[in-house]
Amino acid sequence: MKFNQFSIVKKEKSEQLGELKNLGFSVDKNLTEKEILNDFLVKIPFDLSTLQATDSLDYFEFIQSDEDLTWDIFYILALQLLGFTAHFDFQINDALKFIKEVNLPIFEEDSSVNKDNVWQAIYLLLVTRTKSGVILIEKLVSENLLPMDNNYHFFNDKSLATFDTRNLIREVVYVESPVDTDNNMEYDLIKVQIIRPKFDGKLPSVMTASPYHLGINIKANDDQLHDMNVELSKKESHEIKVTDETSEFPKLPEKAILIPESDETEKFSHGWTYTLNDYMLARGFASIYVAGVGTRGSDGFMTSGDYQQVASVTAVIDWLNGRAKAFTDRKRTSRVVANWSNGKVAMTGKSYLGTLAYGAATTGVDGLEVIVAEAGITSWYDYYRENGAISSPGGYPGEDLDVLAALTYSKNLDAADYLKNNDFYQKELTQMTSDSDRTTGDYNQYWHDRNYRPHINKVKADIIAVHGLQDWNVKPIHAFEYLKDLPENVTKHAFLHHGEHIYINNWQSLDFSETINTYFTAKLLGRKLNLELPEVVWQENNVEQSFKSLDRFGEKDATSFKLGSEISSFENQYEQEKYDSYSKNYRTFITDLYTDKANASVIDIKIDDDILINGQIQLNLKVKLNDSKGLLSAQVLEYGDKKRLNTLATMLEPKEIDLGHNFQFDDLKELKLADSPYKLVSKALLNLQNRNGLLQVDEIPADTWMDVKLDLQPTIYQLKKGDSLRVIIYSTDFELTVRDNRSVTYEIDLSQSTITLPHR
């Protein structure tokens, strides 16, 4: 067990005492050290009769004794307040040792136990992580230390859960977007669900944009999936040209109709919510959910990732700032104004949700102060293609952007919308399939229009990127390139963990929610941001529950290793029985590939010194094949039996985290170490006709040596002296690429090939 706290804001002693006084503690300078501690403890919601103070005294016996307060006694009591069990989690005589082992913050133990120091130690204790995954002040407030008075209360620059979540306002409005994706000469209306506490003043908003939010069409998704068992196509040599699309949309004529205002909005009861938003809701932040164009209850066509879809999201931010219209229903009967909003917005969410946050930030929309984009896509080409090749998202062979459109075009789930709009939708979907060009896998204007990175110079909001370095669905390249390209004046941070496509806000070892609370409290409530958050918070890959601060994601220094001294070869084609087996279950293929039982060149490299890989591993290969078309795939493993982190979080305690006052509960989870024979470090693939660049398609000269550079997915990965890397070079990947089964022989001149590891 180990704790990592990045949310603690350093405060002067006078500030600490002022904040403690605001919580109701007397801060009486006439009290003795023991009396200060007792005054604090009797005012918090905790059964003091359960506490042990020394090896021979319980708490009440200690208070009545002549024994002085020491730091040992203070921290014996502190650990019990934090939820640790004496005699089992820690030993009474080793409290300070245990605190250091689990990396909890500790007041200066060498200092004297005087009045000022005791108060400062109490302050630090209140912002210390408990065993149950929240800081102590959060736990105490959830147990009624403070009343739910629907007013803001702050401690250590964090908003506390003092808003009544038993009596929330739940309303629906229809925001007018600036796009007309169904070509009916009316701006598309977007359904928006709002959950907000009752408050006399203006509230900030935490918004999540999710095309999944109001329903998905699984049957349509499955019917749209593409056959992967096809031959690789040969492409004509040419240079690809694209132009930057503009986010200016056609202006439609205004209708000269006077529409009255009303606050009689539609209501709703339940729906999916993100627990981070729920957490902030109890602390005075409105929670907003929008699905965008082409979804249930909204107008338009699912345009899947382009700036029309993004505009249907940013229109909500415009409405919150009085720049856009909204209505009480889809008939535009009455207008509704966000008179409760202070205009400041944060965006949150994972995957498609984080994607739309990244996209919204590149519009520079006023009012968007910060985004927390978790596992978000920043270029849709990099999600469904890679270096001129079809590349299915990890775990989803046959999916493409038109498949995702079919899944998320939830308007068809309502019969009346199906009746009126399905014919238009089917034509648009057919055009989307054509434009995305599965035949060549090349970058084109369609994909460029869904690439947010060329517009990154418009970003004004602070960027907090969260990404799993074991996420092979939305790969790490998305966060890496976005962060790298941000203007220098934009504040950026990254949380990089070793999980896959997962949330991290309910992990025991990391105070992620409290960190975001501190950030949002400053940015959305107009307070000073005093948090000293590192640019990169990185989870160590070889230690459980350990996070480190790093200066950057991507280092310039590098070390190269030669791959060998001989010529290695492998075949592309498999016997039909094996081909059918791999096609039916790609996981069988992966297991065989990693254990040198598939068609591949496999090279093992022993690491002589500790090295922290940080950035994109690069393969420089001398390659030859006896054909004019071909794929090249590569994976790098850390190979050999040892304990490594699982990529999915383990449940520690169900419903352990109270997000407010008995409001919503979240499970407490953690990535755990487990025995494993290998771990994927990084991977990449390339259509060899695109070996000279993404926008360049060239012939492959058969039986001729070619120089090929392959940049793998960025990562940060610690290798220790004596570890082994396994480099695997092959062609067809049964999980990701088209399953081309032609008879082709590949050769790699290992003496002319290297692997380069970036590091600091």
C-alpha positions, -999 to +999 in steps of 0.1 A: +000+000+000+014+034-010-002+068-014+007+096-038-007+131-032-004+159-057-034+180-045-019+195-013-015+232-016+012+247+006-002+273+030+013+298+055+006+291+091-017+321+094-037+308+064-040+273+079-053+287+112-078+308+094-091+279+074-093+257+105-113+284+123-137+286+093-144+249+098-155+256+134-123+248+153-116+273+181-078+278+174-076+289+210-040+300+218-045+294+255-049+257+251-021+232+258-009+209+230-030+180+244-060+203+247-056+215+211-057+179+199-087+171+221-106+202+210-101+191+174-111+155+180-142+161+200-156+183+172-152+158+144-177+130+137-156+101+150-161+076+179-132+085+201-138+055+223-124+033+196-090+050+196-058+037+212-031+064+220-001+045+234+009+009+238-009+009+272-035+037+271-067+043+250-075+078+239-095+089+270-070+074+294-042+093+276-061+127+277-067+123+315-031+112+321+000+133+328+017+119+297+028+146+272+017+146+236+045+133+212+046+129+175+045+092+180+012+095+199-002+120+174+004+097+144-009+066+162-042+085+165-039+100+130-036+067+114-067+054+131-086+086+119-074+078+084-090+044+085-060+022+092-064-006+118-040-007+147-023-040+153-032-052+117-024-025+092+003-010+115+019-016+149+014+009+177+051+013+183+058+017+146+033+044+135+059+068+121+077+040+103+044+029+087+035+064+076+068+066+058+064+032+042+030+041+027+042+076+017+017+096+037+026+133+043+041+139+077+047+170+097+084+177+106+089+149+131+122+164+143+104+196+153+091+202+188+056+194+198+044+230+204+010+247+199+017+261+164+032+228+152+002+208+165-022+230+146-001+227+115+000+189+119-038+188+123-041+209+091-019+185+072-037+155+086-070+169+072-056+169+037-041+135+040-054+105+020-074+080+040-073+043+034-108+045+018-096+067-011-105+103+000-087+129+020-097+131+056-115+165+054-137+150+026-146+120+047-155+142+077-176+165+057-195+136+042-202+125+078-217+159+087-188+179+100-204+208+080-241+212+071-254+209+036-263+246+034-259+251-004-231+275+001-194+272-008-169+262+019-132+258+011-103+240+027-068+239+012-082+255-020-108+227-024-145+231-025-162+210+001-193+188-003-218+212+013-244+213-015-276+193-010-277+165-036-311+153-022-329+182-039-312+188-073-326+206-103-328+183-133-338+200-165-336+196-202-330+224-227-325+224-265-295+245-276-294+259-311-261+249-327-245+268-356-247+238-380-274+222-402-261+187-407-295+174-420-297+202-446-333+212-437-324+249-436-327+251-398-300+251-373-298+217-355-311+217-319-291+198-294-306+182-264-288+191-231-294+175-197-285+197-167-281+186-131-275+215-107-278+222-070-300+250-057-280+281-052-287+318-049-258+329-070-241+318-103-227+283-107-198+270-128-204+240-150-186+207-156-197+194-190-193+159-205-200+155-242-209+118-249-225+106-282-233+074-262-252+093-235-288+089-248-285+054-263-266+033-288-276+011-317-257-021-313-275-039-341-267-012-366-231-012-353-228-050-359-244-048-393-219-021-404-187-040-393-162-046-421-147-079-433-110-081-422-103-112-443-094-093-475-063-089-496-041-059-492-046-034-520-018-020-542-019+018-544-009+041-572+022+063-565+012+099-557+015+127-533-015+133-510-027+169-506-051+183-480-063+218-470-072+230-435-109+231-432-125+261-416-149+261-387-170+288-403-204+273-410-231+286-435-253+313-421-290+305-424-316+333-427-330+345-393-368+339-388-385+371-377-405+355-350-407+368-314-403+338-291-412+343-254-388+333-226-398+307-201-381+287-173-406+258-176-381+233-189-385+196-194-374+174-164-357+141-163-349+116-136-321+092-141-293+086-166-256+077-168-234+101-150-196+103-146-185+099-110-160+128-112-189+151-123-210+137-094-182+145-070-180+181-083-218+184-082-219+180-045-193+207-043-213+234-062-206+227-098-235+221-123-232+188-142-241+190-179-244+162-204-247+167-241-247+140-268-245+163-299-258+161-334-275+129-347-283+116-312-316+108-296-336+140-289-313+162-310-314+172-347-290+164-375-268+136-387-240+119-368-209+135-385-185+115-363-156+137-352-157+166-376-160+202-365-197+202-370-200+177-342-176+197-321-197+229-328-228+211-315-210+207-282-194+242-280-228+257-287-237+247-251-208+267-238-219+296-259-254+293-244-240+292-209-223+325-217-254+341-233-241+339-269-265+312-282-302+304-280-318+275-262-354+264-261-377+245-238-386+219-264-378+208-300-406+229-314-388+261-302-419+271-282-401+292-257-366+304-251-347+296-220-317+316-205-289+301-184-293+328-158-279+305-131-245+301-150-213+320-143-201+312-178-171+292-167-169+256-180-147+225-176-150+195-199-144+159-187-147+124-199-129+093-214-126+080-249-151+097-273-160+120-243-124+131-239-121+134-277-148+160-279-131+179-251-099+180-271-118+191-301-137+218-283-104+232-269-091+237-304-119+260-312-108+285-286-144+289-274-146+316-247-157+302-213-140+268-216-114+272-189-099+237-186-104+202-200-097+168-184-094+146-215-090+110-206-079+086-233-092+110-259-087+109-297-069+139-312-068+127-348-094+102-360-070+089-387-047+078-359-075+059-344-087+039-374-055+040-396-018+041-391+009+050-416-012+043-447-027+011-433-061+000-419-056-003-381-086-013-361-088+000-325-074-026-302-100-052-294-124-042-322-114-058-355-136-046-384-146-013-367-143+020-386-157+055-383-188+046-403-194+017-378-191+041-349-215+065-367-240+036-369-236+029-332-241+064-321-268+076-345-293+070-317-320+091-334-330+059-352-340+044-319-371+067-319-396+054-344-407+089-356-372+100-362-365+068-381-395+074-403-385+109-412-347+108-413-335+073-420-333+076-458-311+107-455-290+091-429-284+060-450-272+081-479-249+101-456-235+068-440-228+054-475-209+086-484-190+084-451-179+048-459-167+059-493-148+090-480-130+071-453-114+049-480-108+015-465-093+004-498-060+023-495-059+033-458-044+066-469-048+100-452-071+123-471-093+153-467-120+134-449-095+124-422-078+158-422-112+174-414-113+151-383-078+160-371-078+185-343-040+190-341-037+214-370-059+238-351-041+235-318-028+271-320-063+282-310-063+265-277-067+288-247-080+264-220-057+246-196-052+210-207-051+181-184-045+149-204-050+115-188-039+085-207-031+048-202+003+038-216-012+003-220-042+017-239-042+000-273-077+012-281-070+050-280-033+048-283-009+071-264+001+090-296-031+110-293-021+127-260+016+128-269+011+147-301-015+171-287+006+180-257+037+184-278+020+208-302+003+230-277+014+267-277+039+276-251+015+299-233-010+271-227-008+254-193-006+216-197-004+186-174-005+148-180-014+119-158+001+088-175-008+055-159-001+019-169-037+008-172-055+004-205-087+022-215-099+030-180-108+057-155-084+065-126-105+088-104-114+060-080-079+046-074-067+043-038-031+054-044-037+087-062-056+118-051-069+125-086-103+138-077-090+161-051-064+174-076-091+181-101-112+197-073-084+221-065-079+229-102-116+234-110-122+254-078-096+279-089-103+280-126-141+280-125-148+300-093-123+328-101-099+320-074-061+319-076-046+286-087-019+279-060-016+242-069+020+232-079+011+203-102+040+188-122+038+187-160+038+149-160+025+126-133+038+091-143+029+058-128+059+036-123+055+003-143+075-019-120+062-008-086+027-010-072+009+022-063+038+046-071+036+078-091+065+101-099+068+137-112+085+142-145+094+173-165+080+162-199+065+134-220+092+127-246+130+130-242+155+140-269+185+118-257+185+083-271+205+051-271+206+027-301+211-011-302+219-032-333+193-059-338+218-086-349+244-097-374+224-119-398+195-118-423+162-128-407+132-138-428+095-146-422+065-155-443+033-136-446+011-166-455-003-192-430-018-225-438-056-223-441-063-240-408-040-217-389-053-186-408-089-195-399-079-201-363-062-167-360-091-150-378-116-165-354-097-156-323-070-129-327-059-135-290-046-169-301-025-151-327-011-126-301-001-154-277+017-173-305+033-141-318+047-132-283+061-167-278+078-170-312+052-194-327+038-171-354+054-158-387+078-132-375+114-121-369+121-122-332+151-105-316+159-105-279+181-077-264+196-078-229+196-044-212+229-036-196+219-005-175+189+010-159+170+031-185+138+051-184+123+050-218+104+083-224+090+090-259+088+071-291+110+040-296+123+040-332+131+010-354+154+017-384+152-014-406+167-027-438+138-045-454+133-066-486+102-085-498+095-104-530+063-085-538+051-050-547+028-045-517+033-053-481+026-044-444+052-041-417+042-045-381+063-044-350+059-049-313+084-045-284+079-065-252+096-066-219+102-103-219+108-127-190+089-140-159+084-113-132+057-094-114+041-066-135+011-044-132-022-056-145-037-033-170-072-034-155-079-021-120-087-046-092-117-039-070-105-032-034-138-023-018-172-019-036-190+014-031-163+027-007-160+063-018-187+087-008-189+114-034-209+138-012-233+134+017-246+099+012-251+109-025-234+086-050-208+060-042-179+048-062-158+016-060-123+018-047-098+002-071-062-001-079-037-016-104-021-046-088+011-066-095+008-101-109+031-127-123+034-124-161+058-138-187+059-105-207+045-070-210+039-051-242+059-019-242+050-004-276+039-012-311+034+002-346+025-007-382+031+006-417+020+001-452+054-001-469+041+021-498+039+049-472+075+044-459+086+078-471+058+097-452+021+098-445+014+120-475+036+101-499+027+069-517+055+051-535+061+018-553+077-011-535+105-024-556+103-062-553+135-080-542+152-047-534+165-036-500+147-006-486+154+017-456+124+019-433+119+040-402+091+031-379+082+053-349+064+032-323+037+044-299+051+068-273+055+055-238+074+059-205+087+026-193+114+018-167+138-010-176+163-023-151+198-038-157+193-074-167+159-069-182+152-082-218+134-065-247+118-087-273+115-070-307+090-087-330+088-078-367+060-093-388+034-084-414-003-092-409-017-085-375-050-104-370-062-080-344-055-047-363-048-050-400-065-065-430-058-103-429-038-105-461-027-141-466-007-139-499+025-158-502+051-131-495+086-135-480+101-107-459+138-103-451+154-081-425+191-074-425+196-072-388+232-060-392+218-029-408+189-025-385+187-008-350+162+000-322+166+034-306+153+041-271+146+077-261+155+085-225+166+113-202 
